């Protein structure tokens, strides 16, 4: 299968960010949601996202691309 490496990079970034946002979103939708806990969770998520390096994202995208035979 041949495809676009740019698509793989976008998919990796999107999956990573949604993976971080989803738990916070689900927690904030509960009727017993604590606003302070939600704020703390969003702060932690911001820290995790800021620590994601461009090189790490690129290497993950390369590994996925090679697995599915996308030309780099």
Phi and psi in degrees as a GROMACS rama.xvg file:
@    title "Ramachandran Plot"
@    xaxis  label "Phi"
@    yaxis  label "Psi"
@TYPE xy
-113.315  142.438  UNK-2
-155.954  -164.818  UNK-3
-99.3148  125.499  UNK-4
-64.9406  -33.3286  UNK-5
-60.1892  -38.7583  UNK-6
-62.3282  -41.5199  UNK-7
-62.801  -43.4299  UNK-8
-61.4751  -46.4446  UNK-9
-61.2783  -41.4367  UNK-10
-63.6678  -40.9848  UNK-11
-64.312  -45.7345  UNK-12
-64.0189  -45.2402  UNK-13
-62.3825  -46.4096  UNK-14
-61.5926  -40.6429  UNK-15
-64.0798  -46.7316  UNK-16
-69.4802  -40.0268  UNK-17
-65.943  -37.0271  UNK-18
-60.0334  -30.9932  UNK-19
-83.106  -35.8399  UNK-20
-79.4529  -34.5656  UNK-21
-56.4317  -51.1058  UNK-22
-59.4694  -39.2624  UNK-23
-65.6378  -40.7613  UNK-24
-63.7892  -45.3425  UNK-25
-63.6526  -40.7766  UNK-26
-64.9655  -40.5446  UNK-27
-72.8693  -15.5154  UNK-28
-87.6646  -9.17889  UNK-29
-68.9102  148.278  UNK-30
-67.3381  -22.6629  UNK-31
-97.8039  25.163  UNK-32
-62.523  131.934  UNK-33
-99.9791  118.764  UNK-34
-60.785  -38.2484  UNK-35
-64.595  -42.2488  UNK-36
-64.3048  -38.4133  UNK-37
-63.7958  -40.832  UNK-38
-65.0467  -42.5791  UNK-39
-62.3418  -42.6043  UNK-40
-62.4902  -40.4451  UNK-41
-68.6181  -34.8611  UNK-42
-65.1819  -44.0738  UNK-43
-62.3326  -40.7595  UNK-44
-62.0913  -41.1154  UNK-45
-60.9883  -40.5819  UNK-46
-64.0851  -45.1557  UNK-47
-62.5477  -44.7709  UNK-48
-62.7725  -40.6764  UNK-49
-66.9479  -23.7717  UNK-50
-84.3144  -11.419  UNK-51
-70.3977  119.534  UNK-52
-89.3591  152.744  UNK-53
-59.6396  -40.0955  UNK-54
-64.7132  -40.9229  UNK-55
-64.6608  -42.6947  UNK-56
-64.0868  -43.348  UNK-57
-61.7594  -45.5166  UNK-58
-62.9819  -38.4389  UNK-59
-65.3799  -42.0787  UNK-60
-64.0086  -40.5765  UNK-61
-61.8295  -44.9176  UNK-62
-61.1222  -43.1437  UNK-63
-66.3174  -44.654  UNK-64
-59.4524  -43.151  UNK-65
-65.4687  -36.0385  UNK-66
-63.9398  -37.2559  UNK-67
-104.627  16.3158  UNK-68
60.7806  40.5257  UNK-69
-85.8668  133.596  UNK-70
-75.3335  127.953  UNK-71
